[in-house]
Amino acid sequence: MSHAVLLVSGGAAVTPFTTPDLAAGSGLAAGNTMTALRSHLLTQGRTVFTSPARIGAGPVHEDTGWQGFAEVPQVLPAELTVNAAGDIDAAGASLARFVAYLVEEHGVDDIDLVVHSMGGLFSRAALRYGIEQGAPLPVQRLITLGTPWSGSLLGDFHAGAVTLADAHDDPATVALFQATDAYAAENSQGAAEEVTRQYLSGPDGWNARQAGVLDTIDVTLIAGTYFHAADEPTTVWPHDGLVQRASALALDLPQQVLAAHRSTEFDDVHSIFIADQFDLPWEKGLTWDPAVFEVVDAALGG
């Protein structure tokens, strides 16, 4: 049996396809989300792939944005590449096709998913897609880092469910809120509208359609709680700059959607992009923190 760890990046991320031996030749080898985590897992002797993702449909050749990359040695077609700014279910279908590619072309038949942010939603959508297509994905474990299980801070603000008053005059949170609408207008192709409590939760929400999908999968949730200027409302506080603790730890999901699981939290921010904005070391980002890596190692086991 060939076992692999698959890293899945989140919303508006640009990530190259990488294998244990191939990665971007210049810049950050696996993109600004997954480079450090990939490097760590490789040093642990694990077989690691990253799924390709970009903003908009198409293949991934390079990322010319902040802390990007170039010289991608193998570019996969658009149908195997996640549109990280679009519809969650469409991203899941692309990710499911990518997993099928790993099975067929790389001989992978046992997968653990380690995912960041909306990558957790894309992964859950992929798992459901596989079931619906009669070809369940060979996934044993799901480890989520800062995944918005029931909404995101900025998505909920963009939708009007969270207001500027909920920031309690915390300068960092106010700044994040004030940048939300412009960021959504520039990048979102549906993701900003879907990564909200309104879309994900409730009896007719997206989560309700995920019932049973994770029943046979070992699940670990990791949250960042760096911003904690207030205690209420819990739909905001504490948060990692993009996702609230309550959402990252799936605190209000019904058992039929997520049953037994482990959870932990760190005094971290959502990403190195957020860390950079607030003059923090990159190690305060969830996917760059060595302490988080230890929890991931334990969840993956031997």
N, C-alpha and C positions, 0 to 999 in steps of 0.2 A: 504494500500500500504506500503510495506517495503522498506525504502530508505537506501542506504548505500553509503559511500565514499570508492572508491577503489584506493589504492596507487600503482603505477607502477614504478619500478625502471628502470635504463637505461643500456647503453652498458657496458658489462663486469662486471655487478653488480651481487652479490650473495645475494639473499633475501629469507627469509623463508616465507612460508604461515602463515599468522596470521589472527585471527578473533578478535572480540572485547574482547574476554576473553582468548584467547590462543596466546602465542608468544614463541620465543626461551627462554629456561630456564636459559641459561648462555650466557655471552657476550652481545652484543647489540640486544635487543629483536626483532627488525625488520630489522636487518642489518645496515651497516654503512651509508646507504642512507636515510632510512625512519624512523628510530627509534624516533628521536625527533619530527618530524612532526606527526607521528602516536600518540605519547603520547599527544601532544597538542590537536589534534582533539578529542581524547577520553575524555580529560578534558572538552571539549565543549559539551559533551553529544552526540557526533555523533557515528554512527555505522560504524566502520572502518575495512576494510580488506586490506591485502597486497597480491599481486600476487607473486607466487614463481618464482624465476629466478636463473640461474646459468650460468657458462661458460661451454658450451657444453651441449649435450643432457643428460637427466636423471632427477631423482628427487633430491630434496634439503634436505639433512640430516644435514649439518653443513657447516660452512665457516671457514676453518683453516687459512685463510689469515689475512691481516691487519684488526684489529678491527672487528673480525668475531663473530661467535655465534655457539652454540651447543644446544643439548637437545630440538630439535624441536618436539613439542608434536603431530603434525599431518603432515605426509609427503604425498603429493599428487603425483600421477603418472606422468611420463615423459610427456605424451601427454597434460597435463594441466600446464606444466612448460615451461617458456620462456627460450630459448637458447639466452642469452643476448650478445653473441659474434658472432651470425650467421646472416643468411638472415632475413631482416626486415619482409618480408611477411610471412615467416615460423613462426617467433616469433608472428606475429599478429594472425595467425591461432591458435596457442597455447593459446594466451591470450583470443581469442574469445571462445574457448572451456572452459577456466577457468571461464569466465563470465557466460556461460551456466550452469556450475557446481554451481555457487553461486545462480543462479535463482532456480535450481532444488533442491539443497540440503539445502540451507540456506534461501529460501523464499524471496530472493531479487528480486524486480521487478522495481526498479528505482535507477539508479547509476550515481554518479558524479565521474569523473576520475581526480585525481590529480597526475601528472606524472613528472618524472625527466628525463632530457636529452633524450637519445634515446627511453625512455619509451613513449615519445610523438609520435615517429614514429611507435613504436609497437602498440600503441593505435589506431592511425589512420588506420594502416593496419588491425587491428581487426575490426574496424567499417566497412571498405570496405568489408572484408571477410563476415561479418554478412549479409550485403546487398546482396552480390553475392550468398550466400547460402539461401536467402529467409527468413532469421531469423535475422532481424536488432537487434543490441544490445540495451537494454533499457537505453541508456546514455542520460542524460540531459545536463551535463556540462563537459567541458574539460578545465583543468587548467594546463598549461605547465610551468615548471621551468627549464630554460636553455636548452630547446629542440632545436636541430639543424634542423630547418625547411628547410633550403636550403644549408646545408653543415656544417661541423665542422672545426675548426681551424686545428686540428691535422690530420683529414682525408684529408683535402685539401692539407696540407703539404706533407703527405704521397703520395698523387697522383701527386704532382708536380705543383699544381695550385697556391700554395703559396710557397715562397722561403725564405731562411734564411735572405736575404736582407730586406724582408718585416718586419722583427723584429726590424729594426732600432737600432740594438745593445742593445736593452733592455735585461738585463741579465736574467730576469725571462722568457721572451718569447723565448729567444735563448735556454735556458735550456730545456724548454718544447719541442721545435722543435727537439732538439738533442736527446731527449728520445723517439721520436715518432716511428721511424722505429722498434726499438727493442721491444717496447711495442706492436706494431701491430703484429710483428712476433710471440711474445709469446702468445698473447691472441685472435687475430682475427680469426674467421672462416667465414669471409665474411663481417662482420660489418664495418671494417675499409675501405673497398673498396666501400661500399654503402653509408656511411655517408659523402658523398662528394657532392660538387656543381655539379660536372660532372654527377653523378648518379641521384641526386634528381631533378635538375632543367632542364630547356630547354623544348622545345615543345614535346619531346618524353621522358622526364624524369619521374621519379617515381611520383613526385607531380602532373603531368598532369593527371595521372591515378586516382588521388584522387578527381577530380572535383565532386562537389556536395555532398561529403561524410559528410561534416560538416554543411550543410545548415540548419539543424534543431537543432543544438547544440550551446549552449552558450559557447563562447571561451574567455579565458583570458590567456595572454602571459606575462611571467616574465623573465627578462634577468639580468645577472650579468655583471658588467662593471668595475671590480676592476683594471684590467690592462689597462692603458690608456696612455702609454708613447708616443704615436703618434696619429695623426688623420687619416692618410692614409697609406695603402689602407683600405677601409671600409670592405674588405674581411678578414681583420685581426683586426682592431681597432675600438672601444675598445673590450675587450674580458674578459671572466671569467676564462681563463686558458684552456678551451676546446672548447668553442663555442663563436662565434663572436656576438656582439649585433645585427647586421643586420639580422643574421640568427635566433637568439633567438626570435626576434620580427617580424619575417616573413616579412621584409620590402619590399621584391621584389616578393612576391607571387601574382599570378593573383587572381582577385576577385572571379573567379569561383571555386578556390581552398579554399580560405579563405576570406569570406566577412566581415561582421561587427564583431568586436572583441574589447576587451580592452587590453591595454598593459601598463606595468610599468617596471621600472628597479631599481636595487639596486647596491650599491658599494660592491658587493659580488663576491666570487669566486664560481666555479662550484660545489665543493663538499668539505667535510671535509678532504678528501685525499689531495686535492690541498691546502687547508688551512694548513694542517700539513706540507706539503712540504716547505711552505714559512713562517713558524712560526707565523701563524695567529690563532686567536681563532676559534674554530669550529663554533661559531655563525656567522662567515663570510661566511660560506657555505650556498648556496641557500636553502637547505632543513633543515637547523638548525637555521636559522635567525628568531627571534621572529617578526621582522618587516615584513618579508615575510609572516609569519603565519597570520598576520592581514589582508593582501591583500587576502590570500586564504580564510579566514573566510568571508570577504565581498563578494567575488565571489561566495562562496557557499550559502550565504544568510541564512535565517532561515530554 
